Each structure stands twice: as structure tokens, then as C-alpha cells.
Amino acid sequence: MSAGLLTLVVILAVLFVHEMGHALAAWALGVKVREVLLGLGPKLLAFKVRGMGVSLRLLPLGAGVDIDDEDFQVASLGRRLTLLLAGSAGNLLGAFAAMAWLGWLWSQGTEFLHALGFATTTTTQVVVATVKGLVGGPVDVVGPIGLAHIVGSLGPASLELSLVVFACLSIGVGVFNLIPISPLDGGRVLVELFGNSVSAPTRQRVEVAGAIALGGLAGVIVLADLVGLLH
């Protein structure tokens, strides 16, 4: 498997874990999930799981969960916050599972407790490093192209490499989504906590500004990836 294909598969896996975290929490809390979307644009593949739609889109640039707005609004504050935080929780649990699997492989299937300890230590270290990078900066942020270049420099594709890349990217996505900027999950949590004290037009302007800022950041990252590739 090429570095580019491995990167694409890992990105889709990380997004799937994040959105399924939201979807499973919604299902457990009685909030209807219409569809889980992986990617943007036209549908490439679509199917249903117990009445819930899952679709793979053309552009692997994002993901989302289409939930019933009425069900969400009538849910208690605690349930709404749980649903919003479940995506990042899924990413962290997924990273822990990947590191435990890696520790299990490295111990040749003989040290289960060692694998759990390795997963706990490495997951915690990566989470701390990610938070420090986002808060303290400066931190080098790469997009899909840059990530594929990094993955290619780490050696031939293997299960071990896939697990490492998945764990690190999953933690990055999980932590990044907790930044209190709408429409990220962290921003939506703030809206649920303090939205009643802000007028609807103001909330809408803040959400639009956040979406524009995130879109601009994504554009800068992709441009930086392309410039780095040319050099």
C-alpha cells in the first residue's frame, strides 16, 4: 500500500470513529440519527445500518452526523453535552485501542497488561503533547498531502505504522475538535452552556465567522502542503 493510500484510509478511519462516537451516543440517548457522512460532495457509496444511513462522499475533507434537531433540542443539557463530546471521546478511545494493539504486537501476544500500560502511557503523552502544541505553539500543522509525505518517510506500509499514524491523528482530531470555536464540538458545547444569554443573530454571526476561519485555516494548510511538496 502506498503512503498516499495509507494516509487516505487512516484519515477516513479517524473520521469514521469520531462520527460514530457521536452517532452511538445519540442512539444511546434516544436522539435519532438520520445519516453519518464521511467526506463531502457527491455520494460514492451509501447503505443503512438498523435504519441509520451511512454514506461515503467524494472528497475526504470532513465528516458529519445528521441528527434529528427536534430530538436534540428536547434532550436534557447533560445529554446534549454528552452527545457533543462523544466524538472526541471516541477518538481518544480509538487511539488507546490502537496503542494497546501495537503493544500487544510488540510483545508478540504475551504481555496483555504490558500492552495496556503501554497504551495508557503513550496515549497520555501524545494527548499532552498535542494540547501543549495547540495552546503554547508554535506547532507544525500539516494537511493530507503533508501527512502522506511524513508517512512515506517513516518506511514501508505496515500494520504497526498504520496503528501509530491512526493513534496520533485520532488524538489530534479529538483534541482539535474541543477548541471552543463553532462549528467545532467545543464551540457547540459553549453554545449549549451559554447560548441562552446571547441573541440568536449574534450566535449565527459567531458560527459563520468560526466556519470562515476554519475554512481559511484549511486552505492555508493545503497551500502550505503544496508549497512544501514543490520544494
PAPA-247345 format. One record per residue: x, y, z of N, C-alpha, C in turn. Coordinates in steps of 0.2 Angstrom, whole numbers, padded with zeros to 4 digits, always signed. Example, Ala and Ser with C-alpha at 12.3 -4.5 7.8 and 13.67 -1.06 7.14 Angstrom:
+0066-0028+0039+0062-0022+0039+0066-0016+0039/+0064-0011+0035+0068-0005+0036+0064+0000+0039/
//
This chain:
+0004-0006+0000+0000+0000+0000+0004+0006+0000/+0003+0011-0004+0007+0017-0005+0005+0022+0001/+0010+0026+0002+0009+0031+0008+0003+0035+0007/+0001+0037+0001-0005+0041+0000-0011+0037+0001/-0011+0031-0001-0017+0027+0000-0018+0025+0008/-0012+0024+0011-0012+0023+0018-0015+0029+0022/-0013+0035+0020-0015+0041+0023-0022+0042+0022/-0025+0041+0016-0032+0042+0015-0036+0037+0019/-0034+0030+0019-0038+0025+0023-0038+0027+0031/-0032+0030+0033-0032+0031+0040-0036+0038+0042/-0036+0043+0037-0040+0049+0038-0047+0047+0039/-0049+0042+0034-0056+0040+0034-0058+0036+0040/-0053+0032+0042-0055+0028+0049-0055+0033+0055/-0051+0038+0055-0052+0043+0061-0058+0046+0061/-0060+0049+0055-0066+0052+0054-0072+0048+0056/-0072+0042+0054-0077+0037+0055-0078+0036+0062/-0072+0035+0066-0073+0034+0073-0076+0040+0077/-0074+0046+0074-0076+0052+0078-0084+0052+0077/-0086+0052+0071-0093+0052+0069-0097+0047+0072/-0094+0041+0072-0098+0035+0076-0099+0036+0083/-0094+0040+0086-0094+0042+0093-0100+0046+0094/-0101+0051+0090-0107+0055+0090-0114+0051+0089/-0113+0046+0084-0119+0043+0082-0121+0038+0088/-0116+0034+0090-0118+0029+0096-0121+0033+0102/-0118+0038+0104-0120+0042+0109-0128+0044+0108/-0129+0047+0102-0136+0049+0100-0141+0043+0101/-0138+0037+0098-0143+0031+0098-0144+0029+0106/-0139+0029+0110-0140+0028+0117-0144+0032+0121/-0144+0039+0119-0148+0044+0122-0155+0045+0119/-0156+0041+0114-0163+0042+0111-0164+0048+0106/-0158+0050+0103-0159+0055+0098-0158+0052+0091/-0163+0053+0087-0162+0049+0080-0157+0052+0076/-0153+0047+0073-0148+0049+0068-0150+0047+0061/-0150+0052+0057-0153+0051+0050-0147+0048+0046/-0141+0051+0047-0136+0049+0042-0129+0050+0045/-0124+0046+0044-0117+0048+0046-0113+0049+0039/-0110+0055+0038-0107+0056+0032-0100+0056+0033/-0096+0053+0028-0089+0053+0028-0087+0056+0022/-0084+0062+0022-0082+0066+0016-0087+0071+0014/-0086+0075+0009-0090+0080+0007-0092+0078-0001/-0097+0081-0003-0098+0081-0010-0103+0075-0012/-0103+0073-0019-0107+0068-0021-0106+0061-0017/-0111+0057-0017-0111+0051-0014-0107+0046-0018/-0102+0042-0015-0099+0036-0019-0102+0030-0017/-0104+0029-0010-0107+0023-0008-0112+0025-0002/-0117+0022-0002-0122+0023+0004-0125+0016+0006/-0127+0016+0012-0130+0010+0015-0133+0011+0021/-0137+0007+0024-0141+0008+0030-0139+0003+0035/-0138+0005+0042-0137+0001+0047-0142+0002+0052/-0147-0003+0053-0153-0003+0058-0156+0004+0057/-0157+0006+0051-0161+0012+0049-0157+0018+0049/-0151+0018+0051-0146+0024+0050-0142+0024+0044/-0143+0029+0040-0139+0030+0034-0132+0031+0035/-0127+0028+0031-0120+0029+0031-0118+0030+0024/-0115+0036+0022-0113+0037+0016-0105+0039+0015/-0102+0037+0010-0095+0039+0008-0095+0044+0003/-0093+0050+0004-0093+0055-0001-0086+0056-0005/-0086+0060-0010-0081+0060-0015-0075+0063-0012/-0075+0069-0008-0070+0072-0005-0069+0071+0002/-0063+0068+0004-0061+0066+0011-0059+0072+0015/-0063+0077+0015-0061+0084+0018-0065+0085+0024/-0069+0081+0027-0073+0082+0033-0078+0076+0034/-0082+0077+0039-0087+0072+0040-0092+0075+0045/-0098+0071+0046-0103+0074+0050-0108+0069+0052/-0113+0071+0056-0118+0067+0058-0125+0071+0058/-0129+0068+0054-0136+0072+0053-0141+0069+0058/-0142+0073+0063-0146+0070+0069-0153+0074+0068/-0158+0072+0071-0165+0075+0072-0164+0081+0076/-0165+0087+0074-0164+0093+0078-0169+0093+0083/-0175+0091+0082-0181+0091+0087-0179+0087+0093/-0176+0081+0092-0174+0076+0097-0169+0079+0101/-0164+0082+0097-0158+0085+0101-0160+0091+0106/-0165+0095+0103-0167+0101+0107-0171+0099+0113/-0175+0094+0113-0179+0092+0119-0175+0088+0124/-0169+0086+0122-0165+0082+0126-0162+0086+0132/-0161+0083+0138-0158+0087+0143-0151+0090+0141/-0149+0095+0145-0142+0098+0144-0137+0093+0145/-0137+0089+0150-0132+0084+0151-0132+0079+0145/-0137+0077+0142-0137+0073+0136-0135+0076+0130/-0136+0082+0129-0134+0086+0123-0126+0087+0124/-0123+0088+0130-0116+0089+0130-0113+0082+0129/-0116+0077+0132-0113+0070+0131-0112+0069+0124/-0118+0070+0120-0118+0069+0113-0112+0073+0109/-0111+0079+0111-0106+0083+0108-0099+0081+0109/-0098+0079+0115-0091+0077+0117-0090+0070+0115/-0095+0066+0113-0094+0059+0112-0089+0058+0106/-0089+0062+0101-0084+0061+0095-0077+0061+0097/-0075+0066+0101-0068+0067+0104-0067+0061+0108/-0072+0059+0112-0071+0053+0117-0069+0047+0113/-0073+0046+0107-0072+0040+0103-0065+0040+0100/-0062+0046+0098-0056+0047+0095-0050+0045+0100/-0051+0047+0107-0046+0045+0112-0047+0038+0113/-0053+0035+0114-0053+0028+0115-0050+0024+0109/-0051+0026+0103-0049+0023+0097-0041+0023+0097/-0038+0029+0099-0031+0029+0099-0028+0024+0105/-0032+0024+0110-0030+0019+0116-0030+0012+0113/-0035+0010+0110-0036+0004+0107-0030+0002+0102/-0028+0007+0098-0023+0006+0093-0016+0005+0096/-0015+0009+0102-0009+0008+0105-0008+0002+0109/-0014+0000+0112-0014-0007+0115-0013-0013+0110/-0016-0012+0104-0015-0017+0099-0007-0017+0097/-0004-0011+0097+0003-0011+0095+0007-0014+0100/+0006-0012+0107+0009-0015+0112+0009-0023+0112/+0003-0025+0111+0002-0032+0110+0006-0036+0105/+0006-0032+0099+0010-0035+0093+0018-0035+0095/+0020-0030+0098+0027-0029+0100+0029-0034+0106/+0024-0036+0110+0026-0041+0115+0024-0048+0112/+0023-0049+0106+0021-0055+0102+0016-0059+0106/+0011-0055+0108+0005-0058+0111+0005-0061+0117/+0010-0059+0121+0012-0062+0128+0011-0058+0134/+0010-0051+0133+0010-0047+0138+0004-0042+0138/-0002-0045+0140-0008-0041+0139-0008-0035+0144/-0006-0035+0150-0005-0030+0155+0000-0025+0152/+0005-0027+0150+0011-0023+0147+0008-0019+0141/+0004-0022+0137+0001-0018+0131-0004-0013+0134/-0008-0014+0139-0012-0009+0142-0008-0003+0145/-0003-0005+0149+0001+0000+0151+0004+0004+0146/+0007+0001+0141+0010+0005+0135+0005+0010+0132/-0001+0007+0131-0007+0011+0128-0008+0017+0132/-0009+0016+0139-0010+0022+0144-0005+0027+0143/+0001+0025+0144+0007+0029+0144+0008+0033+0137/+0008+0030+0132+0009+0033+0125+0003+0038+0123/-0003+0035+0125-0009+0040+0123-0009+0046+0127/-0008+0045+0134-0007+0051+0138-0002+0056+0136/+0004+0053+0134+0010+0058+0131+0008+0061+0125/+0004+0058+0120+0003+0061+0114-0003+0066+0115/-0008+0065+0120-0013+0070+0121-0010+0076+0124/-0005+0075+0129-0002+0081+0132+0002+0085+0127/+0006+0082+0123+0010+0085+0118+0005+0089+0113/+0000+0086+0111-0005+0089+0107-0008+0095+0110/-0010+0095+0116-0013+0101+0120-0008+0106+0120/-0002+0104+0122+0004+0109+0123+0005+0113+0116/+0005+0109+0111+0006+0112+0104+0001+0117+0102/-0005+0115+0104-0011+0119+0102-0011+0126+0106/-0010+0125+0113-0010+0130+0117-0004+0135+0117/+0002+0131+0118+0008+0135+0118+0011+0137+0112/+0010+0133+0107+0013+0134+0100+0021+0136+0100/+0024+0137+0095+0021+0136+0088+0021+0128+0087/+0016+0126+0083+0016+0119+0081+0015+0118+0073/+0018+0113+0071+0018+0112+0063+0012+0108+0062/+0007+0111+0058+0001+0108+0056+0001+0106+0049/+0000+0100+0047+0000+0098+0040-0007+0095+0038/-0008+0095+0032-0014+0093+0029-0013+0086+0026/-0018+0083+0022-0017+0077+0020-0011+0075+0016/-0009+0080+0012-0003+0080+0007+0003+0079+0012/+0004+0084+0016+0010+0084+0021+0010+0077+0025/+0004+0075+0027+0004+0069+0031+0006+0063+0027/+0004+0063+0021+0006+0057+0016+0014+0057+0015/+0017+0063+0015+0024+0064+0014+0027+0061+0020/+0025+0063+0026+0028+0061+0033+0027+0053+0033/+0021+0051+0032+0020+0043+0032+0025+0040+0027/+0026+0042+0021+0031+0039+0017+0038+0039+0019/+0040+0044+0023+0046+0045+0025+0048+0040+0031/+0042+0037+0034+0043+0033+0040+0045+0026+0038/+0044+0024+0032+0046+0017+0030+0040+0014+0026/+0041+0008+0024+0035+0004+0020+0029+0003+0025/+0023+0003+0021+0017+0002+0025+0017-0004+0029/+0014-0004+0035+0014-0010+0039+0008-0009+0044/+0006-0014+0047+0001-0014+0052+0003-0009+0058/+0009-0010+0060+0012-0006+0065+0012+0002+0064/+0014+0003+0058+0014+0010+0055+0007+0013+0055/+0002+0009+0053-0005+0011+0052-0007+0013+0059/-0006+0009+0064-0008+0010+0071-0005+0016+0074/+0001+0017+0073+0004+0023+0075+0001+0030+0072/+0000+0029+0066-0002+0035+0062-0010+0036+0064/-0013+0031+0065-0020+0031+0067-0021+0034+0074/-0017+0032+0078-0017+0034+0085-0016+0042+0086/-0010+0044+0083-0008+0051+0083-0013+0055+0080/-0016+0053+0074-0020+0058+0070-0027+0058+0074/-0029+0052+0077-0035+0052+0080-0035+0056+0086/-0030+0056+0090-0029+0061+0096-0029+0068+0093/-0026+0070+0088-0026+0076+0085-0032+0079+0083/-0036+0075+0080-0043+0076+0078-0048+0077+0084/-0047+0073+0089-0051+0073+0095-0050+0079+0099/-0043+0081+0100-0042+0087+0104-0043+0093+0100/-0042+0093+0094-0043+0099+0090-0051+0101+0090/-0055+0096+0090-0062+0097+0090-0065+0100+0096/-0061+0100+0102-0063+0103+0108-0061+0110+0109/-0058+0113+0104-0056+0120+0104-0063+0124+0104/-0064+0129+0108-0071+0132+0109-0072+0137+0103/-0072+0134+0097-0074+0139+0091-0079+0135+0087/-0085+0138+0086-0090+0135+0082-0088+0135+0075/-0089+0130+0071-0094+0124+0072-0090+0118+0075/-0084+0119+0078-0081+0113+0081-0085+0111+0087/-0084+0105+0090-0088+0102+0095-0087+0106+0101/-0081+0109+0103-0080+0113+0108-0084+0120+0108/-0085+0122+0102-0089+0128+0101-0096+0127+0102/-0098+0121+0100-0105+0120+0101-0107+0118+0108/-0102+0116+0112-0103+0115+0119-0104+0122+0123/-0100+0127+0121-0101+0133+0123-0108+0136+0122/-0110+0135+0116-0117+0137+0114-0122+0134+0118/-0121+0128+0120-0126+0124+0124-0126+0127+0131/-0120+0129+0133-0119+0131+0140-0121+0138+0141/-0120+0143+0136-0121+0150+0137-0125+0153+0132/-0128+0149+0127-0131+0151+0121-0137+0155+0123/-0141+0154+0129-0147+0157+0131-0146+0164+0132/-0139+0166+0134-0138+0173+0136-0136+0177+0130/-0136+0174+0124-0134+0178+0118-0139+0177+0113/-0141+0183+0110-0146+0183+0105-0145+0178+0099/-0150+0176+0096-0149+0171+0090-0145+0174+0084/-0146+0181+0082-0142+0183+0077-0135+0184+0079/-0133+0185+0085-0126+0185+0087-0123+0178+0087/-0127+0173+0089-0124+0166+0089-0123+0164+0081/-0128+0166+0077-0127+0165+0070-0121+0168+0067/-0120+0174+0069-0114+0178+0066-0107+0175+0069/-0107+0173+0075-0101+0169+0078-0100+0163+0074/-0105+0159+0073-0104+0152+0070-0102+0153+0063/-0104+0158+0059-0102+0160+0052-0095+0162+0052/-0093+0166+0057-0086+0168+0057-0081+0163+0059/-0084+0158+0063-0080+0152+0065-0079+0148+0059/-0084+0147+0055-0084+0142+0049-0079+0145+0044/-0079+0152+0043-0075+0155+0038-0068+0155+0041/-0067+0155+0047-0060+0155+0050-0057+0148+0049/-0061+0143+0050-0059+0136+0049-0058+0134+0042/-0062+0137+0038-0061+0136+0031-0055+0139+0028/-0053+0145+0031-0047+0149+0029-0041+0145+0031/-0041+0142+0037-0036+0138+0040-0035+0132+0036/-0040+0129+0034-0039+0123+0030-0036+0125+0023/-0038+0130+0020-0035+0132+0014-0028+0134+0014/-0026+0137+0020-0019+0139+0021-0014+0132+0022/-0017+0128+0026-0014+0121+0027-0013+0118+0020/-0018+0117+0016-0017+0114+0010-0012+0117+0005/-0012+0124+0005-0007+0128+0001+0000+0127+0004/+0001+0127+0010+0007+0125+0013+0010+0118+0011/+0005+0114+0011+0007+0107+0009+0009+0107+0002/+0006+0110-0002+0008+0110-0009+0015+0114-0010/+0016+0119-0007+0022+0123-0007+0028+0118-0005/+0026+0115+0001+0031+0110+0004+0033+0105-0001/+0028+0102-0005+0029+0097-0009+0033+0099-0015/+0032+0105-0018+0036+0108-0023+0043+0109-0021/+0044+0110-0015+0051+0111-0013+0055+0105-0011/
//
